[in-house]
Structure formats: structure tokens, C-alpha cells
Amino acid sequence: MKEKIVQKATGLFLKLGFKSVTMDDIANEMAISKKTIYTHFKNKTALVKECTCNVLQNITSGIDEICSMEQNPIEELFEIKKFVMGKIEDKNSSPQYQLQKYYPEISEGLKESHFEKMMECTRTNLRRGIELGLYRSNLDIEFIARLYFLGNHGTKDQNLFPLDKFSTKFITEEYLEYHLRGIVTPEGFLTLKRFIKEHQTND
């Protein structure tokens, strides 16, 4: 039952927001009593923490699988973007921002875990890109990896990027292109242009 509650709550949180979804909403959706939920979770905060940790674990596993394929580094980043976007039901919402606003302690804990994982993945991607001549050889890997992480998190701030002006989809795609244009070699730029064209065609 606990796993079913987490699964249902996660879907509702990502679709409707962490603040608006109540324990009553979850109970009604599952046709169970609220008391049943409280048997497994002492409060909503505990449930939110379980759900967000579960989402991060699923996303991390998916990214690990993509990275293990050792594709072209540029293609790898596009595949990761596509995978992560697929995990967000409402492309015009920002669960990360809501979590930061209403559950800052949980958000900070997830950010630390995400930082470690993303740095590892980004460092590897940068090294392979340099080795293959797709990224500039004079890049400072530690600096670029941290900059990429900072941008990924910073663009989720709705005070800076309000949803009525910038959709989550737009921000994610534009930031990835911005990042890659800054680090590719002329050869890498040809590859990047091909992926941008293919992506636009698919959309």
C-alpha cells in the first residue's frame, strides 16, 4: 500500500503542484481513508519527501542508463533532456520551484544529491566530448560542469523566468543549446546543428 500511495501522490504532486494537493485529495483519488495514508506517513511533508526522493532516484537511474550507452556526447545531452522532460507531466509547471518555495529543507537535500550526480555525469560528458574533438580542448571541466548545474537550477526560478513568459519546455531546450554552443568546436557545431534540426522536425 505504501508504494501505491507514493506512486499516486507523486503523479498528483507533479501534475497539480506540491501545495495544492492535500492528503484528502490523495485519499479520494485512491478511494481509501486518510487514516490509511497516515499509517505510512506521519504528515504531508514526510510524504512529499518520500515522493521527491523516489522521483530523483528514477531520474538518476534513467540518466545512468543513457550515459552507459556512451553515445555521441552531444546526442547524450539531448537524450537526457528528452528523458527528464518526459518525467514532467505538465510541461508548463515547475515542480522544482514549488518544492523550493514550500518545502525548502527537502529541496536543499535533493539539490545536494542532484549536484553530486550531475557533476559526475557532466564531467564524463565533457571529457568524452573533448577527446572526440566535439568540445573545445581548453575547457576547464570543473568550471563548466558547475556552470551547467547552476544554469539548470537557476532557470527553474519563476521569479526570474515566470511561466507566463517562459515555458518549462522552452527554457530546457534553449538552455541546453546555449550551453552546447559555448563549448563545441567547429566540428561539434555541425553535429549540434543536426540535432537541433532533427529535434525541431520531431516537434
C-alpha positions in Angstrom: 0.0 0.0 0.0 2.8 2.4 0.8 4.3 2.1 -2.7 0.8 2.7 -4.2 0.4 5.8 -2.1 3.8 7.2 -3.2 3.0 6.4 -6.8 -0.4 8.2 -6.8 0.8 11.1 -4.7 3.9 11.6 -6.9 1.7 11.8 -10.0 -0.7 14.4 -8.4 2.2 16.5 -7.0 3.9 16.7 -10.4 0.7 17.5 -12.2 -1.0 19.8 -9.8 1.7 21.1 -7.5 3.0 20.3 -4.1 1.0 23.0 -2.3 -2.4 22.5 -3.9 -2.7 18.7 -3.5 -3.9 17.7 0.0 -3.9 14.4 1.9 -7.7 14.4 1.3 -7.2 14.7 -2.5 -4.8 11.7 -2.4 -7.2 9.6 -0.3 -10.1 10.4 -2.6 -8.2 9.6 -5.7 -7.2 6.2 -4.2 -10.6 5.5 -2.6 -9.0 5.0 0.7 -9.3 6.7 4.1 -6.9 9.5 5.0 -6.1 7.4 8.1 -4.6 4.8 5.9 -2.1 7.3 4.5 -1.2 8.5 7.9 -0.4 4.9 8.9 2.5 5.1 6.5 3.4 8.8 6.6 3.2 10.9 9.8 2.4 14.1 7.7 2.3 15.6 4.2 5.9 16.7 4.5 7.1 13.1 5.1 5.1 12.0 2.0 6.5 14.8 -0.1 10.0 13.8 0.9 9.4 10.2 0.0 7.9 11.1 -3.4 10.6 13.5 -4.4 13.4 11.1 -3.4 11.6 8.5 -5.4 11.4 10.8 -8.5 15.1 11.7 -8.2 16.1 8.0 -7.9 14.0 7.2 -11.0 15.5 10.1 -13.0 19.0 9.2 -11.8 18.6 5.6 -12.9 17.3 6.6 -16.3 20.2 9.0 -16.8 22.7 6.4 -15.7 21.2 4.1 -18.4 21.6 6.7 -21.1 25.2 7.5 -20.0 26.1 3.8 -20.0 25.3 3.7 -23.8 28.3 6.1 -24.4 26.6 7.8 -27.3 27.9 10.9 -29.0 28.2 13.4 -26.1 26.0 15.9 -27.8 23.4 13.3 -28.5 23.7 12.1 -24.9 22.7 15.5 -23.6 19.7 15.7 -25.9 18.6 12.2 -24.8 18.9 13.2 -21.2 16.8 16.3 -21.8 14.1 14.3 -23.6 14.0 11.7 -20.8 13.8 14.3 -18.0 11.1 16.3 -19.8 9.1 13.1 -20.2 9.0 12.8 -16.4 7.2 16.1 -16.1 3.5 15.7 -16.9 2.7 19.4 -17.2 5.3 21.0 -19.4 4.2 24.4 -18.2 4.8 23.7 -14.5 7.9 23.7 -12.4 7.7 21.2 -9.6 11.3 22.1 -8.6 10.4 25.7 -8.0 7.3 24.8 -5.9 9.3 22.4 -3.8 11.9 25.1 -3.2 9.2 27.6 -2.2 7.1 25.4 0.1 9.5 22.7 1.2 12.9 24.4 1.3 14.6 21.8 3.5 13.6 18.9 1.3 14.6 20.9 -1.8 18.0 21.7 -0.4 18.7 18.0 0.4 17.7 17.0 -3.1 19.8 19.7 -4.6 22.9 18.3 -2.9 22.2 14.8 -4.1 21.4 16.1 -7.6 24.6 18.2 -7.6 26.8 15.2 -6.9 25.2 13.1 -9.6 25.0 15.8 -12.2 28.6 16.8 -11.7 29.8 13.2 -12.2 27.7 12.8 -15.4 28.7 16.3 -16.8 32.4 15.8 -16.1 32.3 12.5 -18.0 30.4 14.1 -20.9 32.8 17.0 -21.1 35.9 14.7 -21.1 34.5 12.5 -23.9 33.4 15.5 -25.9 37.0 16.9 -25.7 38.5 13.5 -26.6 36.3 13.2 -29.6 37.1 16.8 -30.8 33.5 17.9 -30.3 34.2 20.2 -27.4 37.0 22.7 -27.1 40.2 21.3 -25.6 40.8 24.4 -23.5 37.7 24.0 -21.4 38.0 24.0 -17.6 35.9 20.9 -16.9 35.2 21.7 -13.2 34.1 25.3 -14.0 31.9 24.4 -17.0 30.3 21.5 -15.1 29.4 23.8 -12.2 28.2 26.5 -14.5 25.9 24.0 -16.3 24.5 22.8 -12.9 23.9 26.4 -11.8 22.1 27.2 -15.0 19.9 24.2 -14.8 18.8 25.1 -11.3 18.7 28.9 -11.8 16.4 28.7 -14.8 13.8 27.0 -12.7 13.4 30.1 -10.6 10.0 31.5 -11.6 10.8 34.9 -10.2 13.4 35.2 -12.9 11.7 33.1 -15.5 7.9 33.4 -15.0 5.8 30.7 -16.6 3.6 33.1 -18.5 6.7 34.2 -20.4 8.9 31.1 -20.5 7.5 27.6 -20.6 9.5 24.8 -18.9 10.0 23.2 -22.4 11.3 26.4 -23.9 13.7 27.0 -21.0 15.1 23.5 -21.0 15.7 23.4 -24.8 17.1 26.9 -25.0 19.5 26.4 -22.1 20.8 23.2 -23.5 21.5 24.8 -26.9 23.1 27.8 -25.1 25.4 25.5 -23.1 26.5 23.5 -26.1 27.1 26.5 -28.4 29.5 27.8 -25.8 31.7 24.7 -25.7 31.6 23.0 -29.1 34.4 23.0 -31.7 33.5 23.8 -35.4 33.1 20.0 -35.9 30.9 19.8 -32.8 28.8 22.7 -34.0 27.9 20.7 -37.2 26.8 17.9 -35.0 24.8 20.3 -32.8 23.0 21.8 -35.8 22.0 18.4 -37.0 20.5 17.5 -33.6 18.7 20.9 -33.4 17.2 20.4 -36.8 16.1 16.8 -36.1 14.6 17.9 -32.8 12.7 20.7 -34.4 11.4 18.3 -37.1 10.3 15.9 -34.5 8.4 18.6 -32.5 
